[in-house]
Amino acid sequence: MSEKDWRNGLDWKVFVRDKYTCRYCGLSISALNRAGHVNRWDLFRADHLKARKGKDKAGNLDTVMNLVTACAGCNAIKGYTFDRTYDGPAPETLEDQQRLVQQANEHITAGREKLVSDAIQMQGEAGLL
């Protein structure tokens, strides 16, 4: 594969810019490598800060400014919380991008806290705890 195979180079640029580190929780591919989970690139996504919703995809949201690296966990939680409520514009500046990352992270943190007790209960029922 080449750089162009990664959403026409956009994802590639985002992962390099963010050093394969989740912009929401800070999980990095380097930390995974050190923990023995070598080259788990598949646990990361290039996430849209302003998500594309349904058939109404106004404007080009596939931009480096509107994409950030997200781990699979943060990406999933964000999709169920922030993406369903945020209706503002896509970021145009680094300041806009950082502001949206912070807002999304607040939703992710709250969503993760709500899901922790359910996850503990499921693990108990599965005999894992």
Summary of the structure (lengths in Angstrom):
residues: 129
radius of gyration: 15.9
end to end distance: 41.5
largest distance: 48.3
contacts: 335
relative contact order: 0.14
helix: 53%
strand: 11%
